[in-house]
Amino acid sequence: MTKTILSALAGQTLPVPPIWMMRQAGRYLPEYRATREKAGDFLTLCYTPELAAEVTLQPIRRYGFDAAILFADILLLPQALGADLWFVTGEGPRLSTITTAAGLAALKPADAIDETLAPVYETVRILARALPRETTLIGFAGAPWTVATYMVAGRGTPDQGPAHALKAADRATFQGLIDLLTEATVGYLSAQVAAGAEVVKLFDSWAGSLRGQDFDDFAMAPAKRIIAELKARHPGLPVIAFPREAGARYTGFARATGADCVALDNSVSAEWAAANVQKDGCVQGNLDPALLVAGGERLVSETRRVVRAFSGGPHIFNLGHGITPDADPDNVQRMIDAVRE
Ligand code: 1CP
C-alpha cells in the first residue's frame, strides 16, 4: 500500500486529497494542553521524546490525519548552535541575539548540533514505530532566513526589521549566518530522515518580507542548496517548501528549488495557485485558519472551494498557516468531513 501523502508528493492526482494541518498538535486540543501541563514548559515538552511523541500522535488518534508532523520547534536549531532560548508565557520565544561577526563566530559549528538535538531524533524513532502504517511522518526545520530573523532580533518581529538592518549594514556577517544555518539545516533534516522521517518540510514563515534579489538570495538559494544536498544523501526524499506570503514568487518556486510540493498561505487564491503553481507539481495549504474559529457554512463552502480548485492536479489539503489556539476542535472534524464527503 502506498501512503496517500507520498502518492500526492510523487505527482499523482487523487480522487480525495490527503489531509493534515499545520500546528495540528497544539493548544486548541485539550489533550495537548494536558500533556503540556505535565511537561511543565514548552521546551521540556520538545526535548522529552515520550511526551513529544504523545502530542504528535494526539491529532492522529482524534482525526485520522494522513500525516503526522514531528512535534518540535524551528528554534531548537539556534539553541543547538549555542544561542540561549527561552519562552515567555503569553508572549513567545526569546533568544540571545547575533548582530556582529564576533557573535556569529562564537556559535558552534554546524556539525555540533546533534548533541542538543538527539532527543528530537529519538522522538522521530518512537513515531516511526508508533504511527499507523497509512500515516506519513513529516520532519521539519525552519528555513535559514526565517530562523535568522529570530536569531538577529532575539524574538518574533512583525516586519523582521533587525534582520533586514543587519543584511543592509553587514552583508558578510548576515550571509555567514545564512550559510551556517543552511549547513546545519541539512544535517538536522538528514538526521531526522535517518531516524525515520519520510518527508521533510522547510518553513520559511517570513519569506514574504524578502523583495527582489533578496528573495532569490535568501529564500530560494538556501532552499535549493538544502534540497539538493538532502536528495543527494537520501535519493527520492520528498521535500515540501513553505515560502509563506511569497505572492507572485510562488510561481516557479518548485522548479527553481527542486521542492516536490509548495505550501501556500491564504493570501493567494486557490484558483490563481492552481493555474500558476500547481502546474509544476503538488501543492498544499491555502484554507484560511480563521475559518476553524468561525465555523459555520463558510467553513464548509470554502473547504469545498479549495478542494475543487486543486482537483485537477496533485494536492494535499491543509491550512494557509497554523491552526490557532482559539479554534474549535469540532470545526476541524467538519472540515475533514467536507474534504472527504
Ligand atoms: O505554548 C505552547 O504550547 C507553544 C506554542 C508552540 C507550538 C505548539 C510553539 C512556540 N511551537 C509549537 C510547535 C511547532 N512549531 C510545530 C509542531 C508541529 C505542529 O505543526 O503541530 C511546528 C511545525 C512549529 C514551527 C514554527 N515555530 C514556525 C514555523 C511555522 C509557522 O507557524 O509559521 C515558527 C515561526 C515557530 C516559532 C514559534 N514557536 C512558538 C511560537 C509561538 C512561535 C512564533 C513566534 C513569533 O513569531 O512570535
Boltz pocket constraint, residues with backbone or C-beta under 6 A from the ligand:
constraints:
  - pocket:
      binder: B
      contacts: [[A, 21], [A, 22], [A, 23], [A, 24], [A, 25], [A, 26], [A, 27], [A, 36], [A, 42], [A, 69], [A, 70], [A, 71], [A, 72], [A, 73], [A, 74], [A, 75], [A, 91], [A, 92], [A, 93], [A, 140], [A, 155], [A, 156], [A, 157], [A, 203], [A, 205], [A, 322]]
      max_distance: 6.0
